[in-house]
Amino acid sequence: MGQRYTEISEKLAEFIAAQKIFFVGTATADSSVNVSPKGMDSLRVLGPQRVVWLNVTGSGNETAAHVQQNPRMTLMFCDFDGAPLILRLYGKARVIHQKDADWDELFALFDPLPGARQIFDMSVTLVQTSCGMAVPYYTYVGEREQLINWAVKKGPAGLVQYWQDKNQISLDGIPTDIVARNI
């Protein structure tokens, strides 16, 4: 059954490191709730109450818009191929753009991903596990290459243009600061 903790244990950190997908949820006080799946090798546990994850260019930029107005964030991990487990990390996050002072230090934690646009640094305030007995089994086949190939083909200038055209405003009209803080 479900348990609550104040920090990420070593066992849970190992579980997180083994996952191929996680989900992020954010919202402002009056915006649409956004839930996004994240993959690739894009998340690091930096301590018992701190995680960072690298965000790559996508069709929207809701998470950045939300976190800049309301830092609440939830990350969820599910065990799809082992013993049933759902793990949620609750906390407050900040968005780090390429021009920000700590970008280089945190970006160095990851293999470079074409299209990287932000890093989210989350202070974890609650760790919760639940059974996950209703989560079906799924088998990991491999990473999709389409997003990386798309970003490489776009090139740096094309990515900047895409950010300008598609990533500056959330669905609810909230600014993301992506152009001002990355270029």
N, C-alpha and C positions, 0 to 999 in steps of 0.2 A: 504494500500500500504506500501511498504518498508520504514523503518526508520533506521537511524544511530544514535548510542549513543556512548559516551566515557566510559560508565561503565554499569555494570549489575544492573538493578533496583531491588528493593525488589520483585516486581511482576514477573520479568523475573527469578529471583533466585528461586521463588516458582514453576514456570513453569519447570525449569531445574530439581528441586528436584523430581517432579512428573513423570519425563520421565523414561521409562524402557529401552530405547536404545538411544545411541548417536553415531555419526560417527566422526572419526578423520582423517584428511588429512595432509600429510607431503610430502616433497620432498627436495632433495638437488638441487643445481644449475643444475646438469646434470643427476640426477637419474630418475628412474621411479617414477611417482606420486603414493603414497600409500593412499588408503582410506579403513579404517577398521571400522566395526560395533563393538560397545562395549556395554555390558550389565552388569548384576549383579548390586549390590549396590556399584558401583565403582567410583563415582564422588562426589566431595564436592565443593561448592562455599564457598571460605574463605573470600571473600570481594568483593567490587564492581569491582575490576580489577584483581582478582586472583581466579583460580580454580586449583584443583589437582585431578588427577584420578589414580587409582590403576590398573596396567597392570598385567594380569595373563599370564602364559605360553601358548603359541600358536605355530602354525606350523612355523611362521616366526617371525622376530623381526625388521621389517622395520622401525617402528616409532623410536625406540631407535637409530638405525644407522643414520637415517636422522637428528634427533634433535641434535645429537652430532656434526654434521657438519654444519647444518643450522637450527637454532632454530625456524623457522617459523612453525606455527601450526594453523589449523582451526578445530574447533569443530562445528558440526551441530546437531541440535535437530529438530524434526518434531512432530507436534501434529497429531497423527493418530486417535484420538477418540473424540476430542473436536472441538472447533472453529479452522479454518485453520490458521496455523502459522508455519513458519520456522524461526529458530533462529540460527545465526552463531556467534561464538566468534572467533575473529582473534587475534593473538598475538605471543609471543615468549615463548618457553617452554625450560625447562631443564629436563634432565632425572636424576632421583635419584635411585641409586642402594643400595642394602642392606648394603654395607660397608660404604656408605656415611654418614656424620655426622648428617644430618637431616632425615635420614630414620626412626628412631624410633619414633620421634615426629609426622611425617606425617602418618606413618603406623598406629599409634594409633587412627587415625580418622576413620578407617574402621573396620568393622568386619573382622577378619582374613579370607582370602580366600586361600585355598590350591593352591599352584603353583604361588603365587604372586612373581613377578620378578622385577618390577620397579614401580616407581611412577613418574608421569609427573606433574611438577609444571609450570603452564602457567600464564604469565602476559598478561592480556587482554588489547589490544590497541584499538580495535574496536568491537562494538556490533551492529549487523545488524539483523533486522527482515524483513521478506517478507511474502506475503500473504499465500502461501501454498494451494491455492484453487485447484491445480491440484494433490495434494497428496491424495491418497485414504484413506478411513477409514480402520483401522485394529483393531482387538480386542486382548488385552493382555490376554493370557491364563495362563502363568506361566513361571518360569525360567527352563532352561534345566539343568539337573544335570550331564550330561556326562563329562564335563570338570572337575568339582570338583571331581567326582568319579575317573576319570583318574589320576588326580594329587595325590589324596590320595593313590591310588593303587601303583603309581610310588614310593611314599615316597621321602624324601629329597635326598637321594643318587641317586635315579632314575631320579629325576628332574635335578640334576646337570649334570648327564650323557646326558640327553636330550638336555640341554642347550649347552653342549660341542659339541654334534653331529649336532644339528639343528638350534641353535639360535645365533651363533657367527658372522655370515657374512650375510649381506643383499643380496637380489636378484642381486644387482649391485656390489657386492663384497666389501661393506663398512663394517668395523668392528663395532660390537655392544658393545664391552667391557663387556658383560654379565658375563663371567667367571671371569675375572680379578677383577671386581668391586662387585661381589656377593659372592665369595667363599674365 
